[in-house]
């Protein structure tokens, strides 16, 4: 249990976070930023909030966003070109957010994944249905030499009445990544309650913005500048900097 709630930290930036390892800042390849100009504008705003490094993580989900390492690297090149043009010197790299399913397993077997530094792998599930044999799939990720990080576990509604399932996922070696806006209520009250519960129980390992668009950025900026993000999160032992700097 962590006693960091309601402590007035007076932190009104994201210097405690340093690295954003989950965002949709790469232009034009998923439901995130539409252009490189938009991407750079968001990066400028996020660096003003105190972030120092970005690992972009576009969706990989064949039915909707059939991205590959090649399409992701192409979008990263476009973003880097615009950063250079605007003389914005900030480290930006890319990985992906993989939807768990058979198509994912096939990609993993073929070696077609783009992991985070240290062979960490950001994965997600459908919000309303747990994938079949998800524990076996997460275990297989480890067998193939990766360490799974589950994106935004607080958003999976099928766990709300079975919170013991979170423990089983941790038992098979899965790290948990908090969406930073979840404790603010941005995604709804039930998601907020679950995020706060998982924080109290020390279940999270990493935090990310999961930033897609201007609405996310506006909400995040407000949450940080009014001090509420710092009060809730700045004292928590997230591992962003130790894993990804």
N, C-alpha and C positions, 0 to 999 in steps of 0.2 A: 504493500500500500504506500502511496506517495502523498505527502502532506503539502502539496504545492498549490492547492486550490485556494482562491480568494486571498492570496498573498499579494500585496501591492508591490510589484517588482519595479514599477516606474520605467519599464522597458517599452519603448514605443518604436522599435524597429525589429528587423529580423537578423541582427548580427549574431544572435545565439544559434541560428539555424545554418547560416553560411552557404550551404549547398542545397539547391532544389533539384532533387533527382526524379521528380515526377511532374511533367508539364507537357502541354500540347502547343509548344511555341514554334515547332517547325511548320513552315508555311505550306498550305495547300494539299496536305496529304491525309488529313482526317477531319474531325469536327472541331479542330482548334483554329489557330490563326490562318487567315485567308491569304495574306501576302507577307513578303519579307519585311516590308515597311512596317506593317502592323506588328510583326514579331519584334522588331528592334524597338519600337515604341514601348511595348510591354517590358522588354528587358531593361530599358532605361528606367522605367518606373520601379521595377523590382530591385534593381541595384540601388536606387534611391532609398528603398526600404531596408537595405542592408545586405541583400544577397550578393554573394561574390562569385558563384560558379553555377552553371546550369547544365544538367544532363537531360536533354529532351527525350520524351518517351511517347511517340505517337502510337495509336492503336494498331495492333495487328490482329485482324479478325476477318477471315477470308470472305464471309458473306457480305461484309459491309466495307471494311478497309483492308484490302489484300496487299498490305505493304510487305516489302522484302528489305533485306539489308541494302540492296541497291537503290530502291526508291527513297529510303530513309537517308542514306548518304547523299543522294542528289539534293534532297531538301535541305540538309545540313550545309551543303556547299552553297546553295542559294542564300541561306541565312548568313553564312560567314561572309559572303561577298557583300551583302548589304551592311553588315557590321563594319567591315573594312571601309566601305564607301563613306559611312557616317563617322568613321574613326571612333568607334565604340570598342574599347579594349577590355573585353570580358571573356573568360574561358567558357566556351560552349561546345558540348559534345552531344552524342546521341546514343540512345539505346532504344527500347520499345516497351510497350505494355501489351502483354500477350493474353488473349482470351483463352482460357483453359477449355480443351476439348480434343477431339480426335485429330483435327487438323494441326493443333499445337503439338501433339505427340509425334505426328509424322515429321513436322519441321525439326523437332528436337532430335529425332533419330537420324535425320539426314544432315544434321549439323548446320541448319539454316537460321540460327538465332543470332541476335545481336545483344549480348548481355551488357550489364553495367560493369564498371571496374570491379575486379575481384571475382568475376563470374557470378555475381548476383543477378537474379532474373526477376523482373517485375511482372507479376501475373494478376489477372482479374477473373471474376466469374460473372455470369448474368446476375442481375440484381434480385431476381425473384425465384431462381431455381438453382439449387446446388448441382454441379456436374456429377455424373455418375462416378463412383469410386474416386472421389477427389483426393482422398488421403493417399491412395495408391499412386495417383498421378503426381502428387507433390513429392512422394518418396522417390519416384522414378526420376524426377528432376535432379535430386541429389545423387542418384546412381550415375547419371550422365555428367556429373561434375559441376553442377550449378547449385546455387543456394537460393531457394525461392523466397521472394518478398511478395506478400499478398497486399495488393493495393486496396485502400479504403475498406477494411473489414467491417467498419461501422455502418456501411451502406447496404449490406446484404440482409434483406428483410427476413429471409428464411431462418436466420440465426437468432432473431429477436426473442423467440420463445424457447430457444435451445442454446443458451449462452455457453453451456458446457462443451459445445462443438468447437468453440474457439480453442479450448485447451487441447483438444485432440489434434488440431492443426499445428499448434505450437509443438506438440510432442513429436510430430514427424519432421521437425526442423524448419518450419515456415516462420519467417520474420513478418511483422505487421507494420504497415505504413499508414499513418494517419493522414487524412486530408485536413489541412490546417483550418479550413473553414467549418468543419463539422461541429466542433464544440461551440461555435457561435450561433448555431441554429440555422445556418444557411440552407441545409438540405432537409430541414424539418425537425420537429421536436423529438420523434423517436430515434432518428439518427443521432441527434445531439445527445440524448440520454445514453445511448450505447457508447458513443465516443467517450463521454465522461466516465462511464463505468469502466471501460477498457483502460483508460488513463489511470484511474484510481487503483486498478488491479495490476498496473505495471506491465501491460501486455504489449504496448507499442515499442518498436525499435527505431523507427525512422518517421520523419514527417515530410510531406511534400505539398506543394500548392495545388497540383492537378489543374493548373490554370489553363482555360480554354479560350477565354474571350474577355471583352471589356467589362462585362457585368461581374465576372469573377474578380477582376483586378480592382474594380471599384469597391466591392465588398471586402476584399482582403485589405486594401489600403485603409478603409475605415476601421476594421477590426484591429489592425496593428497600431494605427495612430491614436486611437482612443485608449490604448493601453490594455485592452481586454485580452488580446492574444498573449501579451507578455505576462499578465497576471495568471493566466491559465496554463501556459506552456513553457515559458522561458526557464523554469526550474526543473523541467523534466529531462532525464538523461537520454535524449535522442542521440543516435550514433551517426548522423549525417556526416559530420566533419571527420570522424575517425575512420569511416568506411570509404568516403568518396573525395576527400581532399588530396 
